[in-house]
Amino acid sequence: MATLNLEPPAAAPSSSSPEPRPTAEVIPASSTAAEACEEPPQTAAETPPAEGDAEVPPPAAATSSSSPEPLPTAEHLPACSPPSDDVHEELPQPADGASPDSQAVATPAAAGRMKHIMRKWIKEVALELTGTFKVPLSNKAGEEPKGLYAVLALELHAGLQPALEAAAASPASVGRRQAWWKSPRRAGSSVSRLDAKAAEVEALEPQLFRRIRAAFNVDEVQFQASICLQCGRAKSNMTVIGGSEAAGKSGAFFFLSPDQFYLFKSAKPKEVALLRRILPDYAAHMESCHGSILPRYLALFHLRGTKDLVFLCMTNAFAGTRTVDRRFDLKGSMHNRKASARERNKAAPVYKDLDWLAEGRVFPCSKAFLSRLEEDVAFLAQVKLIDYSLLVGVAKVEGDLGPAERTPGLVCLHSNDACLYIALVDILTRYNWKKAVEHHFTGTLFCCRDVSCQPPRWYAHRFINFINKISLESPSSKVQSAKTDTQRYEQAAV
């Protein structure tokens, strides 16, 4: 048998010492378990000897108390469960020979499902972001809906998102449509069926209201995240202000969104018809007059369910980060404009013009604000609207004013020791022949009293004059100036 020479060959002469021969193969740390499980290639030591060569004895095993455990094979590895997904969306499996990425891109259904998942995720993130700007507990209004209110809240809340999504895909409306109660199915509107009881929510005038929301810089994603019912909820978490608790005399009730940023007012048929009639002019005014103080009407929804109702969605004027201590409703009229004893006993009473004057308050507004207010009031007089008022919420401020308000659609004025949240409200009253008769009998025949019902131009003039006086004159002369204006009007009417 031939002998095998195990002596290493002589090293070539060099100025440096030869590098040591590695004794073991180094596996990178980044190698995965699957790579470690693969059978390594045979080395020279593992190659079977050829004929005529001496057998090389195997290396001695390392001395240890126990033999090393063999690496797990594929059948011994535990099965990996797929990651949990909150949206519970199942994507189609890739075909044989195709990668998952290429299959998802190539299949339109998979792309549509992925888009749906991303939209849900974006809305959840937007809801968390808007939730960081919370309304103080003292500013939150309403209570948990019960009875009929709970049923209406669930029907409305569950149908808002499908109605808005269908409205976004609907074509633009052409021409003047009929009254909302005469046309249950219209082009440009959207209907979403909720359950077997055939409760439906319809978005009226979606194209015009989308323009209005864009004029107010209202983000569509955040808007839907605030007002729509969250996935998986079987009960609405909106709050309600009943007709008996509201400050107005119309008997309307309100639903407030969970974050209190938006409210839904139940509207009468004549109010809906009037709003749809002036809506194109209203949208054009909002687009041209930036910083307007008119109410932020953002959407109009028709609910056909337990009851047939229309809800007008608008911003909440008191959804700021500061606690509102006092609320006022100012019209500029002196006749019977004082909060009643029943109103004062409420948890959040709303005071009126004479109460403002009696407390000697000053309205901290600038000339630029008065200029915008005059433009808004001139628009209301042009479309013959009356009976509106300026809603004012007074919040005390001590020291620094703090961060700026980031609630959508909020208008606030600052003074040395207070922050005022303001909004024009209740603008949907038209001066028609009935109002003319009311003005004639209550304002002219009975001692020419300064009643609230006035012709549009005089109503606007009296309103602007009152705001100018409470913002420019000293507190001691406010009541006397208001009485003097009333006497002048009475003499001119006679």
C-alpha positions as CSV (number, residue, x, y, z in Angstrom):
1,M,0.0,0.0,0.0
2,A,1.3,3.4,-0.9
3,T,2.1,5.7,2.0
4,L,0.6,9.2,2.3
5,N,2.9,12.0,3.2
6,L,1.2,14.3,5.7
7,E,4.1,16.7,6.0
8,P,3.2,20.2,4.7
9,P,5.2,21.4,1.8
10,A,8.1,23.7,2.4
11,A,7.2,27.4,2.6
12,A,8.5,29.7,0.0
13,P,11.0,32.2,1.3
14,S,9.3,35.5,2.2
15,S,9.9,38.4,4.4
16,S,6.7,37.8,6.4
17,S,5.5,34.7,8.2
18,P,2.8,32.6,6.4
19,E,-0.9,33.0,7.3
20,P,-2.2,30.2,9.5
21,R,-4.5,27.8,7.8
22,P,-8.1,28.0,9.1
23,T,-9.2,24.9,11.0
24,A,-13.0,25.4,10.7
25,E,-15.5,27.1,8.3
26,V,-17.0,30.3,9.7
27,I,-20.7,30.7,9.2
28,P,-21.9,34.3,9.0
29,A,-24.2,35.5,11.8
30,S,-26.7,36.7,9.3
31,S,-27.4,33.2,8.0
32,T,-30.9,32.1,8.4
33,A,-32.1,28.9,9.9
34,A,-33.1,27.6,6.5
35,E,-29.5,28.2,5.3
36,A,-28.2,26.4,8.3
37,C,-30.4,23.4,7.6
38,E,-29.1,23.0,4.1
39,E,-26.6,20.2,3.5
40,P,-23.1,21.8,3.2
41,P,-21.0,20.9,0.2
42,Q,-18.4,18.2,0.7
43,T,-14.9,19.4,1.4
44,A,-11.6,17.7,0.6
45,A,-11.6,15.9,3.9
46,E,-15.0,14.4,3.3
47,T,-14.3,13.3,-0.3
48,P,-13.8,9.5,-0.4
49,P,-10.2,8.5,-1.2
50,A,-9.4,7.3,-4.6
51,E,-7.9,3.9,-5.3
52,G,-4.3,3.5,-4.2
53,D,-4.6,6.3,-1.6
54,A,-4.4,5.7,2.1
55,E,-7.5,6.2,4.2
56,V,-7.4,9.3,6.3
57,P,-8.7,8.7,9.8
58,P,-11.7,10.8,10.8
59,P,-11.0,13.6,13.2
60,A,-11.4,12.9,16.8
61,A,-14.8,13.9,18.3
62,A,-14.7,16.7,20.8
63,T,-14.8,15.6,24.3
64,S,-18.1,16.4,25.9
65,S,-20.5,14.9,28.4
66,S,-23.3,14.9,25.8
67,S,-23.3,14.7,22.1
68,P,-24.4,17.8,20.2
69,E,-28.0,18.0,19.2
70,P,-28.6,17.6,15.4
71,L,-30.0,20.6,13.6
72,P,-33.8,20.5,13.1
73,T,-35.1,19.5,9.7
74,A,-38.1,20.9,7.9
75,E,-40.5,18.4,9.3
76,H,-39.3,19.2,12.9
77,L,-39.7,22.9,12.6
78,P,-42.8,24.4,14.2
79,A,-45.5,25.8,11.9
80,C,-45.6,29.6,11.7
81,S,-49.0,31.1,12.1
82,P,-49.8,34.1,9.9
83,P,-49.8,37.5,11.5
84,S,-53.1,38.8,12.8
85,D,-54.9,41.4,10.8
86,D,-57.5,43.8,12.3
87,V,-59.3,44.2,9.1
88,H,-59.7,40.5,8.5
89,E,-59.1,40.8,4.7
90,E,-58.0,37.7,2.8
91,L,-55.8,38.1,-0.2
92,P,-55.8,35.6,-3.1
93,Q,-53.1,33.0,-3.0
94,P,-50.4,33.3,-5.8
95,A,-50.6,30.8,-8.6
96,D,-48.0,28.1,-9.1
97,G,-44.7,29.5,-10.3
98,A,-45.6,33.1,-9.6
99,S,-44.3,35.2,-6.7
100,P,-46.8,36.8,-4.2
101,D,-45.7,40.3,-5.2
102,S,-46.2,39.8,-8.9
103,Q,-49.6,38.1,-8.3
104,A,-50.9,41.0,-6.1
105,V,-49.9,43.5,-8.7
106,A,-51.3,41.5,-11.6
107,T,-54.7,40.8,-10.0
108,P,-57.1,43.8,-10.0
109,A,-59.1,42.3,-7.2
110,A,-56.0,42.0,-5.0
111,A,-55.1,45.6,-5.7
112,G,-58.6,46.7,-4.9
113,R,-58.5,44.9,-1.6
114,M,-55.1,46.3,-0.7
115,K,-56.4,49.8,-1.4
116,H,-59.4,49.2,0.8
117,I,-57.1,48.0,3.6
118,M,-54.9,51.1,3.3
119,R,-57.9,53.4,3.3
120,K,-59.1,51.8,6.6
121,W,-55.7,52.1,8.1
122,I,-55.3,55.8,7.1
123,K,-58.7,56.6,8.6
124,E,-57.8,54.9,11.9
125,V,-54.6,57.0,12.0
126,A,-56.4,60.2,11.2
127,L,-58.9,59.4,14.0
128,E,-56.1,59.0,16.4
129,L,-54.5,62.3,15.3
130,T,-57.7,64.2,15.6
131,G,-58.3,62.6,19.0
132,T,-55.2,64.3,20.4
133,F,-56.9,67.7,20.2
134,K,-59.6,66.8,22.7
135,V,-62.5,69.0,23.8
136,P,-62.6,69.7,27.5
137,L,-65.1,67.7,29.5
138,S,-66.9,70.9,30.6
139,N,-67.4,71.9,26.9
140,K,-68.8,68.5,25.9
141,A,-72.6,68.7,25.3
142,G,-75.3,66.1,25.1
143,E,-75.9,62.8,26.7
144,E,-76.1,59.1,25.7
145,P,-79.1,58.6,23.4
146,K,-81.8,56.4,24.7
147,G,-85.0,55.0,23.3
148,L,-86.0,56.5,19.9
149,Y,-82.9,58.7,19.9
150,A,-80.6,55.6,20.2
151,V,-82.3,54.0,17.2
152,L,-82.0,57.1,15.1
153,A,-78.4,57.6,16.1
154,L,-77.4,54.1,15.1
155,E,-79.3,54.3,11.8
156,L,-77.7,57.6,10.9
157,H,-74.2,56.8,12.3
158,A,-73.9,53.5,10.5
159,G,-75.0,54.9,7.1
160,L,-72.7,58.0,7.0
161,Q,-69.6,56.3,5.6
162,P,-71.3,54.3,2.8
163,A,-73.3,57.4,1.8
164,L,-70.1,59.5,1.6
165,E,-68.2,56.8,-0.4
166,A,-71.1,56.4,-2.8
167,A,-71.4,60.2,-3.2
168,A,-67.7,60.4,-4.1
169,A,-68.2,58.0,-6.9
170,S,-71.5,59.5,-8.2
171,P,-71.5,61.8,-11.2
172,A,-72.0,65.5,-10.9
173,S,-75.6,66.7,-10.8
174,V,-76.9,68.7,-13.7
175,G,-79.7,71.2,-13.6
176,R,-82.1,72.1,-10.7
177,R,-83.5,69.1,-8.9
178,Q,-86.9,68.8,-7.3
179,A,-87.7,69.2,-3.6
180,W,-86.0,66.4,-1.5
181,W,-89.3,64.9,-0.5
182,K,-90.5,64.5,-4.1
183,S,-87.4,62.8,-5.6
184,P,-86.3,59.7,-3.6
185,R,-83.8,58.7,-6.2
186,R,-81.7,61.4,-7.9
187,A,-78.5,61.5,-9.9
188,G,-75.7,62.9,-7.9
189,S,-77.0,61.5,-4.6
190,S,-76.1,58.3,-2.8
191,V,-78.1,55.8,-0.9
192,S,-76.7,53.1,1.4
193,R,-78.9,50.3,2.7
194,L,-78.2,49.4,6.4
195,D,-80.3,46.4,7.3
196,A,-83.4,44.4,6.5
197,K,-85.6,47.2,7.8
198,A,-84.6,49.2,4.7
199,A,-83.1,52.1,6.7
200,E,-81.3,54.3,4.2
201,V,-79.0,57.3,4.4
202,E,-78.7,59.6,1.4
203,A,-76.1,62.4,0.9
204,L,-77.9,65.3,-0.7
205,E,-76.0,67.7,-3.0
206,P,-72.7,65.9,-2.6
207,Q,-70.8,67.9,-5.2
208,L,-71.6,71.3,-3.8
209,F,-70.8,70.2,-0.3
210,R,-67.5,68.8,-1.4
211,R,-66.6,72.2,-2.7
212,I,-67.7,73.8,0.5
213,R,-65.6,71.5,2.6
214,A,-62.6,72.3,0.4
215,A,-63.2,76.0,0.9
216,F,-63.1,75.4,4.7
217,N,-59.9,73.3,4.4
218,V,-61.7,70.3,5.9
219,D,-59.7,67.1,5.1
220,E,-62.0,64.4,3.7
221,V,-60.2,61.6,5.6
222,Q,-60.3,63.3,8.9
223,F,-63.9,64.3,8.3
224,Q,-65.0,60.7,7.7
225,A,-62.9,59.5,10.6
226,S,-64.7,61.9,12.9
227,I,-68.3,61.4,11.9
228,C,-68.5,57.7,10.7
229,L,-69.1,54.7,12.9
230,Q,-66.0,52.7,13.7
231,C,-65.6,49.2,12.4
232,G,-66.9,46.5,14.7
233,R,-69.2,48.8,16.8
234,A,-72.8,47.6,17.2
235,K,-73.9,50.7,19.1
236,S,-73.5,54.4,18.2
237,N,-71.3,56.5,20.5
238,M,-72.7,59.8,19.4
239,T,-74.4,62.1,22.0
240,V,-77.7,63.8,21.7
241,I,-79.1,67.2,22.7
242,G,-82.9,66.9,22.9
243,G,-85.3,69.5,21.6
244,S,-86.2,70.6,25.2
245,E,-82.5,71.1,26.1
246,A,-81.6,73.1,23.0
247,A,-81.6,76.9,23.3
248,G,-83.6,77.6,20.2
249,K,-87.4,77.6,19.8
250,S,-87.5,75.4,16.7
251,G,-87.7,72.2,18.6
252,A,-84.8,70.7,16.7
253,F,-82.5,68.1,18.3
254,F,-78.8,67.5,17.7
255,F,-76.5,64.5,17.4
256,L,-72.8,65.3,18.2
257,S,-69.9,63.2,16.8
258,P,-67.9,61.2,19.2
259,D,-65.0,63.8,19.2
260,Q,-67.6,66.7,19.5
261,F,-66.1,68.4,16.5
262,Y,-69.3,68.1,14.4
263,L,-73.0,68.1,15.1
264,F,-76.0,67.0,13.1
265,K,-79.1,69.2,13.4
266,S,-82.5,67.8,12.5
267,A,-83.9,70.2,9.9
268,K,-87.4,71.0,8.8
269,P,-88.6,70.5,5.2
270,K,-88.8,74.2,4.6
271,E,-85.2,74.7,6.0
272,V,-83.9,72.0,3.7
273,A,-85.7,73.4,0.7
274,L,-84.3,76.9,1.5
275,L,-80.8,75.7,2.0
276,R,-80.8,73.8,-1.3
277,R,-82.1,76.9,-3.1
278,I,-79.3,79.1,-1.8
279,L,-76.6,76.5,-1.7
280,P,-74.9,77.5,-5.0
281,D,-74.6,81.1,-3.9
282,Y,-73.5,79.9,-0.4
283,A,-70.7,77.8,-1.9
284,A,-69.6,80.7,-4.2
285,H,-69.5,83.1,-1.2
286,M,-67.5,80.7,0.9
287,E,-64.9,80.2,-1.9
288,S,-64.5,83.9,-2.5
289,C,-64.7,85.2,1.1
290,H,-62.0,83.5,3.1
291,G,-62.4,83.7,6.9
292,S,-66.2,83.9,6.7
293,I,-68.1,83.7,9.9
294,L,-71.2,82.1,8.4
295,P,-72.1,78.6,9.8
296,R,-70.0,75.8,8.4
297,Y,-72.5,73.6,6.6
298,L,-70.5,70.6,5.5
299,A,-73.1,68.0,4.5
300,L,-76.8,67.2,4.3
301,F,-78.1,63.7,5.0
302,H,-81.6,62.2,4.4
303,L,-82.4,59.3,6.8
304,R,-85.2,57.0,5.7
305,G,-85.5,54.6,8.6
306,T,-87.6,54.5,11.8
307,K,-88.5,58.1,10.9
308,D,-88.0,60.2,7.7
309,L,-85.6,63.0,8.8
310,V,-83.0,65.2,7.3
311,F,-79.8,66.1,9.2
312,L,-77.6,69.1,8.5
313,C,-74.0,68.5,9.4
314,M,-72.0,71.5,10.6
315,T,-69.0,72.3,12.8
316,N,-69.3,72.7,16.6
317,A,-68.5,76.3,17.4
318,F,-67.5,75.4,21.0
319,A,-65.2,72.5,20.2
320,G,-62.1,74.4,21.4
321,T,-59.5,73.3,23.9
322,R,-60.5,76.0,26.5
323,T,-63.4,75.8,28.9
324,V,-66.3,77.9,27.9
325,D,-67.7,79.7,31.0
326,R,-70.4,81.9,29.5
327,R,-72.5,81.6,26.3
328,F,-74.4,84.4,24.6
329,D,-76.8,84.7,21.7
330,L,-76.7,88.2,20.2
331,K,-79.1,89.6,17.7
332,G,-79.0,93.3,18.3
333,S,-82.6,93.5,19.4
334,M,-83.6,94.9,22.8
335,H,-87.2,93.6,23.0
336,N,-87.5,90.6,25.3
337,R,-83.8,89.7,24.7
338,K,-83.0,88.4,28.2
339,A,-82.5,84.8,29.4
340,S,-85.6,83.4,31.1
341,A,-85.5,81.7,34.5
342,R,-86.0,78.4,32.8
343,E,-82.9,79.0,30.6
344,R,-80.8,80.1,33.5
345,N,-81.5,76.8,35.4
346,K,-80.0,74.7,32.6
347,A,-76.5,73.2,33.0
348,A,-75.2,75.4,30.1
349,P,-77.5,78.4,29.8
350,V,-77.4,80.8,26.8
351,Y,-77.7,84.5,27.7
352,K,-78.9,87.2,25.4
353,D,-78.3,90.8,24.4
354,L,-79.6,92.6,27.5
355,D,-77.5,90.2,29.7
356,W,-74.4,91.1,27.7
357,L,-75.0,94.8,28.2
358,A,-75.8,94.3,31.9
359,E,-72.5,92.6,32.5
360,G,-70.6,95.4,30.7
361,R,-68.7,93.2,28.4
362,V,-66.6,94.4,25.4
363,F,-66.4,92.5,22.1
364,P,-62.6,92.3,21.2
365,C,-62.8,92.4,17.4
366,S,-60.6,94.2,14.8
367,K,-61.5,96.2,11.8
368,A,-60.7,93.2,9.6
369,F,-63.1,91.1,11.5
370,L,-65.9,93.7,11.3
371,S,-65.2,93.9,7.5
372,R,-65.7,90.1,7.1
373,L,-68.8,90.2,9.3
374,E,-70.3,93.0,7.1
375,E,-69.7,90.9,4.0
376,D,-71.4,87.9,5.5
377,V,-74.4,90.0,6.7
378,A,-74.7,91.7,3.3
379,F,-74.9,88.2,1.7
380,L,-77.6,87.2,4.1
381,A,-79.6,90.4,3.3
382,Q,-79.1,89.7,-0.4
383,V,-80.8,86.3,-0.2
384,K,-83.4,87.7,2.2
385,L,-82.5,85.8,5.3
386,I,-83.3,87.1,8.8
387,D,-83.4,85.9,12.4
388,Y,-79.7,85.0,12.6
389,S,-77.6,85.7,15.6
390,L,-74.0,85.7,16.8
391,L,-73.2,82.8,19.1
392,V,-70.4,83.8,21.5
393,G,-68.6,81.5,24.0
394,V,-66.4,83.2,26.5
395,A,-63.5,81.2,27.9
396,K,-61.3,82.8,30.6
397,V,-57.6,82.8,29.9
398,E,-54.9,83.2,32.6
399,G,-51.4,84.0,31.5
400,D,-50.2,82.7,28.2
401,L,-52.9,81.9,25.5
402,G,-51.3,78.5,24.9
403,P,-51.1,76.7,21.6
404,A,-53.3,77.8,18.7
405,E,-56.6,76.0,18.1
406,R,-56.5,73.2,15.6
407,T,-60.1,72.2,15.7
408,P,-61.6,72.3,12.1
409,G,-63.8,75.3,11.3
410,L,-63.3,77.1,14.6
411,V,-63.3,80.9,14.8
412,C,-61.9,82.5,17.9
413,L,-61.0,86.0,19.1
414,H,-58.5,86.9,21.9
415,S,-58.5,89.6,24.4
416,N,-56.3,90.2,27.5
417,D,-58.1,87.8,29.8
418,A,-60.5,85.9,27.6
419,C,-60.9,83.9,24.4
420,L,-64.1,84.1,22.5
421,Y,-65.5,81.3,20.3
422,I,-67.9,82.8,17.8
423,A,-70.2,81.8,14.9
424,L,-73.2,83.0,13.0
425,V,-76.1,80.6,13.6
426,D,-79.7,80.1,12.6
427,I,-79.6,81.7,9.2
428,L,-82.2,79.5,7.5
429,T,-85.2,81.9,8.0
430,R,-86.5,83.7,4.9
431,Y,-88.4,87.0,5.0
432,N,-91.6,86.1,3.2
433,W,-95.2,87.5,3.4
434,K,-95.8,85.7,6.7
435,K,-92.8,87.5,8.3
436,A,-93.9,90.8,6.7
437,V,-97.3,90.4,8.4
438,E,-95.7,89.5,11.7
439,H,-93.5,92.6,11.5
440,H,-96.4,94.8,10.7
441,F,-98.6,93.7,13.6
442,T,-95.9,93.2,16.3
443,G,-93.5,96.0,15.3
444,T,-95.6,98.7,13.8
445,L,-99.1,98.6,15.3
446,F,-98.0,97.8,18.8
447,C,-96.0,100.8,19.9
448,C,-93.2,100.2,17.2
449,R,-91.3,97.9,19.5
450,D,-87.9,96.8,18.5
451,V,-88.9,93.2,17.8
452,S,-86.6,90.6,16.4
453,C,-88.6,90.2,13.1
454,Q,-87.4,93.0,10.7
455,P,-86.9,93.3,7.0
456,P,-83.6,91.9,5.8
457,R,-81.8,95.2,5.2
458,W,-82.9,96.7,8.5
459,Y,-82.1,93.5,10.3
460,A,-78.6,93.5,8.9
461,H,-78.1,97.2,9.7
462,R,-79.3,96.8,13.3
463,F,-77.1,93.7,13.8
464,I,-73.9,95.4,12.5
465,N,-74.6,98.6,14.5
466,F,-75.0,96.6,17.7
467,I,-71.7,94.7,17.2
468,N,-69.9,98.0,16.4
469,K,-71.2,99.5,19.7
470,I,-70.3,96.7,22.0
471,S,-66.8,96.6,20.5
472,L,-65.9,100.3,20.3
473,E,-67.8,102.2,23.0
474,S,-67.3,102.2,26.7
475,P,-69.4,99.8,28.8
476,S,-71.3,102.7,30.5
477,S,-72.7,104.0,27.2
478,K,-73.8,100.8,25.6
479,V,-77.3,100.5,27.0
480,Q,-78.1,104.2,26.4
481,S,-76.8,104.0,22.8
482,A,-78.9,100.9,22.1
483,K,-82.1,102.6,23.5
484,T,-81.4,105.7,21.5
485,D,-81.2,103.7,18.3
486,T,-84.5,102.1,19.1
487,Q,-86.1,105.4,19.6
488,R,-84.8,106.7,16.3
489,Y,-86.2,103.7,14.5
490,E,-89.6,104.2,16.1
491,Q,-89.8,107.8,15.1
492,A,-88.8,107.0,11.5
493,A,-91.4,104.2,11.3
494,V,-94.1,106.6,12.5
